[in-house]
Amino acid sequence: MPRSKALPAELDPHAQQLVTGLRRLKDRDELTLRHLAAKTGYSAKSWERYLGGTSLPPREAVEALARITGADPAPLLALREIAADSWDGRRGRSAADTPPVEKDPAGRAGGPADAVGVR
């Protein structure tokens, strides 16, 4: 089996543990990304992102991999939940997450309190 690529340096240690655990199961059972896609319902591209540490796998994907490899999903799901908290923080707030600045009738931009009608 080919060696896995290095994980992103900025990946949280819990997320690293999760991905490492998922990779071990995949490698132990000699599963390819195509096999994973066929057996789990998640695409090979999705598994590439999950196992590469660029996307947090959904809970159901973790459960599916554990099921097809006969592994106990509980430790992986616990790591996933912890990793999810840091993953959300890693992404930060994008411009799409920031509420629009509302303007008063005179065209002046209001602050966050103004956007919700507090004066």
C-alpha positions in Angstrom: 0.0 0.0 0.0 1.3 3.5 -0.7 2.2 5.7 2.2 -0.2 8.4 3.2 0.6 12.0 2.7 1.7 14.1 5.6 -1.2 15.8 7.5 -1.5 19.6 7.4 0.8 21.1 10.1 -2.0 23.3 11.4 -4.3 20.3 12.1 -5.4 20.1 15.8 -3.8 17.1 17.7 -7.2 15.5 18.3 -8.0 15.8 14.6 -4.6 14.2 13.8 -5.4 11.3 16.1 -8.8 10.9 14.4 -7.4 10.9 10.9 -4.5 8.6 12.0 -7.1 6.1 13.5 -9.2 6.2 10.3 -6.1 5.7 8.2 -5.0 2.7 10.3 -8.4 1.0 9.8 -8.3 1.7 6.0 -4.7 0.4 5.7 -5.2 -2.6 8.0 -8.1 -3.9 5.9 -6.2 -2.9 2.7 -9.1 -0.7 1.5 -8.7 1.7 -1.4 -10.6 4.9 -1.6 -12.8 3.2 -4.2 -13.6 0.4 -1.8 -14.4 2.9 0.9 -16.7 4.8 -1.5 -18.5 1.6 -2.5 -19.0 0.3 1.0 -19.8 3.5 2.8 -21.8 5.7 0.4 -19.2 8.5 0.7 -17.3 9.4 -2.5 -13.7 8.5 -3.0 -13.0 12.3 -3.2 -14.7 12.8 0.2 -12.6 10.0 1.7 -9.5 11.6 0.2 -10.3 14.9 2.0 -11.2 13.1 5.3 -8.0 10.9 5.3 -5.9 13.9 4.2 -7.0 16.0 7.1 -8.6 18.7 4.9 -12.2 18.0 5.8 -13.7 16.8 9.0 -15.5 13.5 8.3 -19.2 13.4 9.3 -20.1 11.2 12.2 -21.9 8.8 9.8 -18.7 8.4 7.8 -16.7 7.5 10.9 -19.4 5.0 11.9 -19.4 3.5 8.4 -15.7 2.9 8.3 -15.7 1.4 11.8 -18.6 -0.9 10.8 -17.0 -2.2 7.6 -13.7 -2.8 9.4 -15.3 -4.3 12.5 -13.8 -1.7 14.8 -15.4 -0.1 17.8 -16.6 3.3 16.7 -16.8 4.9 20.2 -13.1 6.0 20.5 -13.1 7.5 17.0 -16.4 9.2 17.5 -15.1 10.7 20.8 -12.1 12.1 18.9 -14.3 13.4 16.2 -16.5 15.3 18.6 -13.4 16.9 20.3 -11.9 17.6 16.9 -15.1 19.2 15.6 -14.7 22.0 18.2 -11.2 22.9 17.1 -12.1 22.4 13.5 -14.8 25.1 13.7 -12.4 27.5 15.3 -9.7 26.7 12.7 -12.0 27.9 9.9 -12.7 31.1 11.7 -15.4 33.5 10.5 -15.5 34.2 6.8 -17.1 37.3 5.2 -20.2 35.2 4.5 -20.6 34.5 8.3 -20.4 38.2 9.2 -23.8 39.9 9.3 -24.2 42.8 6.8 -23.8 46.3 8.1 -27.1 48.1 8.0 -27.4 51.8 7.2 -29.7 54.2 8.8 -31.9 56.4 6.5 -29.2 59.0 6.3 -26.8 56.4 4.8 -24.6 56.0 7.9 -23.3 52.6 8.7 -24.5 51.3 12.0 -22.6 49.1 14.5 -23.6 45.5 15.5 -26.2 46.9 18.0 -27.8 48.9 15.2 -28.0 45.9 13.0 -30.4 44.3 15.5 -32.3 47.5 16.2 -30.7 48.3 19.6 -30.1 52.0 20.2 
